[in-house]
Amino acid sequence: MAIERWAGSAAGRSRIVKHGGLVYTVATARDKAASVGRQTVDALAVIDANLAEAGTDKSRLLSATVYITDMAHKPEMDAAWRTWVDPENAPQRACIGVALEGRDLVEIVVTAAV
């Protein structure tokens, strides 16, 4: 079974990997100056584009992990998430407080079925 990989912006990383009927992708916001809510909306738009490029969409999500730099801003991230997620097909999701590189406030990793 072939493994398809879409190059990421950093050496040694893929932004999308597709294998065995599954798609794995990751995104951060393009606008690093925005709030947690705006960064979440932007990162989710990147997730949408990545999923479409790999032949699937958010209705096929299986799991998601959201990494956030300050858990005090989790309600703002949650509001953006709830607006975006397909309520009939919500994935398993975890949210973890972490230190992220540069001005990233949120990073989102998802797995979806093709």
Residue, then its C-alpha position, 0 to 999 in steps of 0.5 A: m500500500a502506497i504512502e503519499r506525502w505532501a511536503g511541509s514548510a519545514a525540512g523533514r516534515s510533511r503537512i499531509v500524509k495519506h495511507g491505508g484510507l486515512v489522512y493525517t494533517v497538521a496546521t497552524a495559523r498563517d496570521k501569527a498576530a491574531s488572537v487565539g480565536r482568530q488563529t484557530v479559525d485560520a488553522l481550521a481553514v488550512i485543515d479544510a484545504n489540506l483535507a480537500e487536497a487529500g480527497t476528504d473533508k471534516s465530516r470524515l474526521l476521526s480524531a483531533t488534538v489541539y495544542i494551545t499555549d494558554m489554557a485560559h484561552k481555551p473557551e475562545m478556541d472552543a467557540a471557533w472549533r464549535t462553529w467549524v466542526d460538523p456537529e453530526n460527525a464530531p471527532q474524538r478531540a483532546c486539547i493540550g496546553v503546551a509551549l509552541e514555536g514563535r508566535d503560534l498560539v494554537e496548532i491542530v493535528v487531525t486524522a480523517a478517513v478518506 
